[in-house]
């Protein structure tokens, strides 16, 4: 998927699990534009995984073997935690 096709990426962010929508959509809407092209590619690559796997990673039930995916998961978690603390 092209990292500049925000419409398609936005659609891919919409998941079948509410918990994933709550984690992924705010990150995309608030932080995606500020990512480097490499991080955008990692984020798009992350979206290719199935919902159960993403859920396990985002809920700290498992860790991706790929270091870049693990870094992206931690970035999503950190940014979302920062937003919650400001609310």
Helices and strands as residue ranges (DSSP letters): H 6-13, H 18-31, G 32-34, H 37-47, H 51-58, H 67-86
